[in-house]
Structures are given as C-alpha cells and as structure tokens.
C-alpha cells in the first residue's frame, strides 16, 4: 500500500516587532523559532522579516491584519495575541497525498497554544516586563512551546480541533447537589481553596471558573494531563482497577518532601487588570476527578496538604459511588433510547459557541473517513462567519450527505451515511434528528 503523505509543521515562530531598535539587531525580535530543518540565523531573520512585511502590508487594508497566507507549497497562519506580539504557524503541503489544511483548525490550534501558555505563565507582555531579561523570557517560551509543538498534529486536524469544546455530564439534581455539597464543605473547611472543578471520567460536572478558564483548563486536563498519566501509569486512566484510596495526578507524591504544584494564572475574579494566581492540585478517585485551585498567596504547610488529602480520600469515593450508580443505568437507557430514535446511518455534532459545550457521535465506531470530518470543518468555516440562522446541505462525491443547521449560537452538523438518498429524504432525516434528540433546542425550520 502506498504511503499517505500528510501536511507537516514546517516552522513555528513567535516574535515581537518592537525589540529591534536599530539595523543589525533583527535577531532580537525573534523570541521562539522552531523549524523542521536546521536553519541558520540569517534564514530565521529573513523568514521573520517576510512575516512582518506581510503583516504591515495587510494592515493597510484591514484592521484585523494578516490571518492566512496560502501558497502552493505551504500555508501560514498568523495570530496577534497581544500588541506587537505575533505567532506564526507554517504548514508544509505535500505534492502528493493529503493536501487538506484547514485555516480554521490551524488558527484554533494557534490560539489554544497561546491560551495554555497564559494559563501557566501569564500573558506575554507582563511576563516579559516582570522578567526584564530577554534570554529568560525566551527560555520560558522554549520550555513550553518546545514540547507543546510535538502535540500539534496538523496533518490529522479536523472539526473537533476547531471546536475544542467542553463535554458536560447530564446528571439528576440529587447527584448534582451531592457534588455541590462536597465543594461547599471543601471550601468552608479549607479557606485557601478558591475554586474547584468536578469531572466524571472525561465529562464536566461543575466549575467555579468563568467560561474562558473552564475551557482552557478542561482542554489541558483531557488532552494533556490525563493522557500523560495514562502513559506513565501503564493503565487505562479511567478504570475500576485503579486504587480506591485515590491519588493526586499532579502535586505531591508524598507529604515528606516539598510540595510542588502547578501555578495557574486565571482571569476569573481578575482585579485591577491582574490575573488571579493559584496552585493547581488534581485529585482522582476511580472515575471522579476534583481540581482544586489554591490561593497562591497562602503559604500552605505539609499539614494542610495532609489534612486535605484525608478529607478528599474520605468524601470523594462516596460521591463517585453516587454518580456511578446514577450514570451507569442512565447511560444504558440513553443508549437504548438513542438507538431507537436515531438511524445507524447518521452521525452528528451539536456545538454551542456561547458556552463551548458540544455533543458528538462523529467518532463513534465504526469510524468514518477523515475526509468527511475535514469537509465538515470546511462547512464550519462558512457557517461560523454567517450572521443569523443558516442551513447548508451538500452531497459529496461518494454519495454521502452533510448538513449544517445554525440557529443563533448553536450549530448542528449531521452526516447522513446512507447512499442513494434524495435531498428531501436527507432534510427529513436531519429534522427528525433535531426533534428527537434536541427538542429543547431551537432550530430554524426549513
């Protein structure tokens, strides 16, 4: 079988246009530079100069500046997260093989990388001013973006890389109140705990953070911390075989050494333009995960962490038991109900741009071709910029129908896999899906 060639990450650049004070100091503006191939300093300077020239040129015609530059051999995506700072992602496109590169997902990946950096280090401008040392600032960028760029799979990106949303766990009021009671007791007893998040498996139950912080921290947990723990533990992360006493996924391995916890910079309750700094502890027991955000201005002792661990190991298992009893039967019931209401030949993704929540069966077995997922990504780029309600229905060359229905902030993408269907049958199938599964969600009528 012939090898399929995919697009690849050619280079990744971060630079500041104000750091070059005079001729001969062009290299000073380069803060981070990754290239797939070994690159000389002169080549780096020329590449950044071309990027800066493109930005200055497009600024004459648009207040948004340059966003994408397309050529036959590569694709460049630009993002200016802060004044004078620019991030540029260059994707190489193979001559043969998969030439699909979505501007929407590439930009989403770039924005996500910046959001994750600011979560752990804070924004570029304050950090550079605080360090007052360019080599130290460059070291911070390299420490984060060096390993992170290996997780950017540009050749395999599709609609969920753009959505990058939050999946919520629907539970009954009694189970939710049990979770709220645990959170209230926790924060009443341990005043340094400012915020909490509750998750069951990979679904969110509760978050005290604002929408932005919830989204970024959830992405970090689901896509980075949990998979990393899976690899190091050599076990399936969410598994009944895990020790029932619970343990920290980050933070202290024991309480006899110095406590090490990740420092986060949150926009929740931001005061005087300054981000709230907290320490992150992630505690897991079987299927339930509790994220604790502890005030970074408090000097928490080893005794504090020991007492906190005792509280969590006593109370979290009971909450996990309550939720698992409710979710298990409900999940089976929902699966049976879903099978009766939805045809086997239809897949869907419902996404809410307001709260970033999504529900999807696009990746349910049996897996569908990545080509269809990329086509949905192209449609998402069109729908995203449309004001008001919108309906798009297309037929692919392989006789598969794809539908997108947008109403206010909600978008329903549907993939009808049954072949030899007429347009009117596809419309009825999507309408039936909307009524049966999302009857409480408003969608415009055809």
Protein Blocks (a to p, Z undefined) as FASTA:
>chain_A
ZZddddddfbdcdddfklpmbghilmmmpmbdcdfbdcdfklmmmmmmmmmmmmmmmmmm
ocnlpfbdcdfkbccddddfbghiacdddddddfbhjfbdcfklmmmmmmmmmmmmmmmn
opfklmmmmnopaklmmmmmmmmmmmmmmmmcfklgcfklmnopacdddddfklmmmmmm
mmmmmmmmmmmlmbdcddehjbcfbdcbdfklmmmmmmmmmmmmmmmmmmmnopafback
bcfkbpafehjfbfkbccdddddddfehpaehiacddddddddehjaccdddddfkbccd
fklmmmmmmmmmmmmmmmmmmmmmmmmmmmmmmmmmmmmmpcfkbccddddfklopacdf
klgccdddfklmmmmmmmmmmmmmpgcjdddddddfkopacddddehjbccddddfbghi
afklmmmmmmmmmmmmmmmbccddZZ
